[in-house]
Amino acid sequence: MKRILSTARTEALIAARNRWVAISIAMMALFSLVLAAAGSAPTGTLGADRLSVIVASLTSLAVYLVPLIALLMAFDAIAGEVERGTLPLLLTYPVSRAEILLGKLLAHLAILALAVASGYGIAAFAALFSDTDAAEGLPALWRLFWSSVLMGATFLGAGYALSALSRRPSGAAGLAVGLWLVAVVLYDLALLAGIVASGDGVFTRHIFPVALLASPADAFRLYNLAASQATAAAAGTAGAANSIPVWQSLLSILLWPIATVGLAIAAFRKVTP
């Protein structure tokens, strides 16, 4: 554990020097503040407090922004060490490859958690300042926070795996952007096309729910919207969120980080200095 924490400390200092901490916090804070400012409009018709409505909006924001931040932090983690020639030196220390990767994960996850907490904290402060009943949405905001961190861990692991497989930062960056487009944007478009083509057929009734749970981003969205008081604020997903059991989306959220980090460790072990 001491070796993992030492690696994490070094990686955190590198990330701070590269301005990733400031950039991540600024991105989350800016977008969260914009959503908080626009989040009061539908509260009267939804019958929910302002913070619950903001949480529904933040869920949609996190689906796009958290994976992007995670992948931008992770794509250079191994490929950058290879290109700079620092990997052979790193491997001479009495620390295993799994410990190196877990140390990087711990540092990047702490940065991501700080950025998410800053953004969500600003949104919560704005909601509580303007609505005395907004405190009812604090449990939903806490659930959104830790599930966002877990989703970030999923894409950090995926980014490390791509970084190990490409071994060049430029190639890893391209693969990371491609993964983000496929997993967050194109995947949902493909599901929408399948629903339109199937109507009320087999795809919509049987394949579509499983496909949602198979995506870490969609499972995250389903989990947070299913227990929200303001699912109507995300009308396109509300039906699926109400029809799929919460435990299934929670299980998907918990298993994905383990799977991607395990894949990253396996890929890193095959990298030759």
N, C-alpha and C positions, 0 to 999 in steps of 0.2 A: 504493500500500500504506500510506503514511503517513496518508493521509486516512481509509482504512478503520480503521486502528488508533486514530486520534484519535476517530472516531465510536464505536468499540467501548469506548474508555475512558470516554467521557461516558455511554454507555448503561449500562455496568457500575456507575458511581457512582449513577445513577438507580435501578437495580435494587436496589443495596445500601440506598439510602435508603428504598425501598418495602418493605424486609424480605423481598424475594423470595429472596435468598441464604439467609437464616436459615431461612425456611419450607421451601425445597426441601431443604436439608441435613437439617433436623429430620424431614421426612416420610420421606426415604429411610433415614435412620439408624434411626428407630423401627421401621419395618416390616422392615428387614433384620435388626435385632437380634431381633425376634420370630421370624422364620423361622430364624435361626441357633440360637435356643434350642430350637426344636421340630424341628430338622433331623436330629437324631441317631437318632431312633427307627427308621427303616427301613434303616439302613446294614448291619446284620447280614444281613438277608434279601436285599439287593440285591448284596452283594459289592463295594460301592464305598466309597471313603473318604468321610468325613463332608462334606468341602468339595464334592465332586462332587454329593452329594445336595442340599446347600444351594444350589449353582448351579442345579440343576433347579428348585428352589422359587423362587429369585430370578428365573429366567427368566419364570415366570408372574406374579410381582410386577411386573417391569419392563414387561411387555406392557400392564398397566393403568395403572401409576403414571407412567412416563416420558412417554408421550404426553399425559397430563393435565397434568403440570408444564409441558411444552413449550407446550401450547396456552394455559395460564393466563399464561405469560410473554409470548406472542406476540400475543394478541388485541388488545392496546392499543397495539401498536407504531406503527401508522400512524393508526388511528382516533383514538387519544388525541392525536396531534400535530394532526390536523385540528380536533378539538373544542376544544383549548386555544388554537388559533390560532398555534401555533409552527411549523407546516409552511412557511408562506411565508418566515419568517425563516431556517429551515433551508435552504431551497432557494436563498437568496441567496448562500450560501457556494460557493466553487469546488469543489463535490463533486457527482458525479452521483447520480441516484436509486439506481442499482445499488450504488454505493459506500456510500450511506447504509444500504441494506438489508443489505449484506454486513457492515457494521460492527455493526449490531444483532444479526445472526446470530452473529457471532464472540463478542460479549459474552454473549449468552444461552446459547450453546453452552458457553462456559467455565464459566458458573454451573451449567449442567446437568451438565457433566462433574465439577465439584467435588462436587455433591450425590451423583451416582452413585458416585464414588470413595469418598466418606465412608461411604455405606451399605454398599457391597460390602467396603470395608476393615474395617469393624466386624465383618461376618459372617465374613470370612476370619480375623481375629484370634481370634474366638470358636472357630472350627473348629480352628485350629492350636494353640490353647491346650489343647484337650481331646483332640485326636487327632494323634499324631505322624505318621501317614500322610497327613494332610490335605494336605500339600504337593503330592501328586500331582494335586490338583484345581486348582492355581494356573494352568496354561495355559487351562483351561476358564473360570476366573474372568476372566482377561485378555481372552479372546475375548468373554465376556459384556459386559465393560466397553466395549470399543470399538464393538461392535455396538449397544449401548444408546445410545451417543452418536450413532451414525448414525441410529438410529430417532428419537431426539430431534430431530435436524436435519430429518428428514422432516416431523415435525409442527410444528416451528417454521416451516418454509416454508409449510405449509398454513395455519397461524395468521396469518402475514403476509398471505397471499392473501385470507383472509376479512376481515382488518382493513382491507385496501385496498378491498375490494368493498363493505363495509357502511358505512364512513366514520363510524360511531357506535360508541363503546365498548360501549354496552348491546347493540346489535345484533350486534356482533362477538363478545361474550361468549356470547350465545345460540347463534350459529352454531358457535362453538368447542365448546361443550358438546354440541350436536347432532352435530357431526363425531365427537367422541370416542365418543358412544353408538353411532353407526352403524358406525364403523371398528373399534372394539374389542369392542363387546358384541353389537349386533344382527347384524353381518355373520356372526359365528361361529354365532349361533343360526339364521340363515337357511341356512347350510351344513349344520348338523345336521339341520334339517328336510328339506333336500333329500336327505340320506343316508337318513333314515328312510323317506321316500316312495319313493326309488329302489331301496333294497335293494342288490343287487349289479348294478344296471343301468348305463346309460350315464353318468349323472351321477356315480356313485361312482367308476367306473373311469377316466373321461376328463375330466370337467368339474371335479370336486372338486380334484384336484392343481393344476390351473391356477388355480382360484379361490383356493387357499391362497397360491400364489406372487404373486397379484395384490394381496394385502393386505400392507402393510408390517409390521403387527404379527404376522401369521401367518408370514410369511417369516422374521422375526426369531426367532420361537419355533422354527420348523423347523431353522434353521441351528444354533442353540445346542444343541438336543436331539439333533440327528443325530450330533454328535461327542462327546456326553456319555457317561460311563460309567453314568449313572443315569437313562436314558430311561424305565425302568419306574416312576420316581417321578412321571411324567406320563403315565400309561397311556393316556389318551384320545388323546394326540398321538403316542405312540411309534410306532405303525404307520405313520402318514404320514411321520414324520421318517425312518424307515428305508427307505421306498419312494421318496422323492424325492431325486435327487442333490443333494449339498451345494452344488455349484457353482451350481445354479439358484437356491436360496434366497439364496446370497451375492450373486449378480448382482442379484436383486431388492432386497436391502438397499443395494447400492451405487447403483442407478439411482434409487430413490425420492427421496433428498435432492436430487439434481440436478433432477429433474422438478418437485418442489414449490417449490424456491427459484427456478427459472426462471419458474414460473407466478406466484410472488409478485412478482418483478421486473416482469413484463409487466403485472400488475394495478396495481402502484404507479405505473408510467409513465402510466397513464390517470387517476390521481387529480389533480384540479385543486385548487390551494390555496384 
